[in-house]
Amino acid sequence: MALSMEEQRILTQIEVRLSEDDPRLAHRLARLGDRRPGRRVRLIAAASVAVLAVIAAIAIGFAAAIT
């Protein structure tokens, strides 16, 4: 849903005031919206490694239970 011109103007004012009042917080909030592709690739790689580790642990546990 698109914002009206008035809503956009108000949000811009809030952003400017936040940057003036607390630049450190404004910087941290701006980083939340940062959608770098490298971050997504690292997350997928980490999740893949975790899944493989769980599968390996299950296989080792199963092999130990058989013997």
N, C-alpha and C positions, 0 to 999 in steps of 0.2 A: 504494500500500500504506500503510495507516494505521499510525501508531506506537503502541506500547503506552503505557500511562500512565507506566511507569518510564522508557522511552526519552524521552518528552516531558519528564518531570521533569529528566532528565539534560541534555537539550539546553537547557532553560530555565536551568539552573545554569551551563552553559558560556556562554550568552549574557550572563548577569548578570556573571559573572567577567570576561569579555572587555570589557564596557562599563566595568567598574571599573578594569581593568588598562590598557587602551588605548582610551580613548573615541574618539580620532581614527580608529583602524582600525575600530572598531565602526560608526562613522558611515559610513565608506566602504563597508563590507560591506553595510550596510543599503540604501545607494543602489543597489547592484547589482541588488537585487530590485525596484527601483522600475519599474513598468510604466505609465508615463504615456502616454496615447494621443498626445499631441503629439510625443513622441519618435519614435513609429512613423510618423506622417505625414511628419515631416521626413526620415526615412530613405527612405521610398518616393519622396518628391519628389526627393531627391538621386540616387537610383538611376535615376529616370526621366530626369532631366537628363543623367546620364552615358550612358545608352543612346541618347538623342537625339544627343548629341555624337559618339558612335561612328558612328552611322548617317550623320550629316552628313559626317564625315571620310571614310567609305567612298565616299559619293556624290561628294564633291569629288575624291577620288583617281581614281575611275572616270571622271569627266568630264574630268579632266586627261589621262588615259591615252588617251582617245578622240581628243582634238585633237592 
